[in-house]
Amino acid sequence: MDFNELIGMAAGSLTTLSFIPQVVKTWKSRSAEDISLGMFLLFSLGVLLWLVYGWAIGSFPIILFNLITLALSGSIIGMKLQFGRRRA
């Protein structure tokens, strides 16, 4: 693994890990009231496009971390929809 790929792995790890506290907090509190659905939908679309881009250029760090981030942001969207229905 070359230096550029190591930088990509480090950057991807940090940005992806940053979502875990939000997922845990939302799950524990069973509330996503303060989370913007529009923001997370747009963000997830952007992450999906990064994933496609990573696949197109064959970049393992881009593929790996955007796949994980897409799953984490998707779980937040799912909780937003699920927990929002309970309060209605």
C-alpha positions in Angstrom: 0.0 0.0 0.0 1.5 3.3 -1.0 1.4 6.6 0.9 -1.5 8.1 -1.0 -3.6 5.0 -0.3 -2.6 5.2 3.4 -3.8 8.8 3.5 -7.1 7.7 1.9 -7.5 4.9 4.4 -6.9 7.3 7.3 -9.3 9.9 5.9 -11.9 7.4 5.2 -11.6 5.8 8.6 -12.0 9.2 10.4 -14.9 10.5 8.4 -16.7 7.2 8.5 -16.2 6.7 12.3 -17.6 10.2 12.9 -21.0 8.9 12.1 -21.0 6.2 14.8 -21.8 8.5 17.7 -24.8 9.9 15.9 -26.1 6.5 15.1 -25.7 5.3 18.7 -27.2 8.4 20.1 -30.2 8.3 17.8 -30.7 4.6 18.6 -30.4 5.0 22.3 -32.7 8.0 22.5 -35.2 6.6 20.0 -35.4 10.2 18.7 -34.3 11.7 15.4 -36.3 14.9 15.8 -33.4 17.2 15.4 -32.0 15.4 12.4 -32.7 16.9 9.0 -34.1 14.3 6.6 -33.4 16.4 3.6 -29.8 16.9 4.6 -29.3 13.1 5.1 -31.0 12.2 1.9 -28.8 14.6 -0.1 -25.7 13.5 1.8 -26.5 9.8 1.1 -27.0 10.5 -2.6 -23.5 12.2 -2.6 -22.0 9.3 -0.8 -23.6 6.9 -3.3 -22.0 8.9 -6.2 -18.6 8.8 -4.4 -19.1 5.0 -4.2 -19.8 4.8 -7.9 -16.8 7.0 -8.6 -14.6 4.9 -6.4 -15.7 1.8 -8.2 -15.1 3.4 -11.6 -11.5 4.3 -10.7 -10.9 1.2 -8.7 -10.0 2.9 -5.5 -10.3 0.5 -2.5 -10.4 3.3 0.2 -13.1 5.2 -1.6 -15.2 2.1 -2.2 -14.8 0.7 1.3 -15.5 3.8 3.3 -18.3 5.2 1.2 -20.0 1.8 1.4 -19.8 1.9 5.2 -20.8 5.5 5.4 -23.8 4.9 3.1 -24.9 2.1 5.5 -24.5 4.4 8.5 -26.3 7.3 6.9 -29.0 4.9 5.7 -29.5 3.7 9.2 -30.0 7.3 10.4 -32.5 7.9 7.6 -34.3 4.7 8.6 -34.4 5.7 12.3 -35.6 9.2 11.3 -38.5 7.6 9.4 -39.3 5.0 12.0 -39.0 7.1 15.1 -40.9 10.0 13.5 -43.8 7.7 12.7 -44.1 6.8 16.4 -44.7 10.4 17.5 -47.3 11.2 14.9 
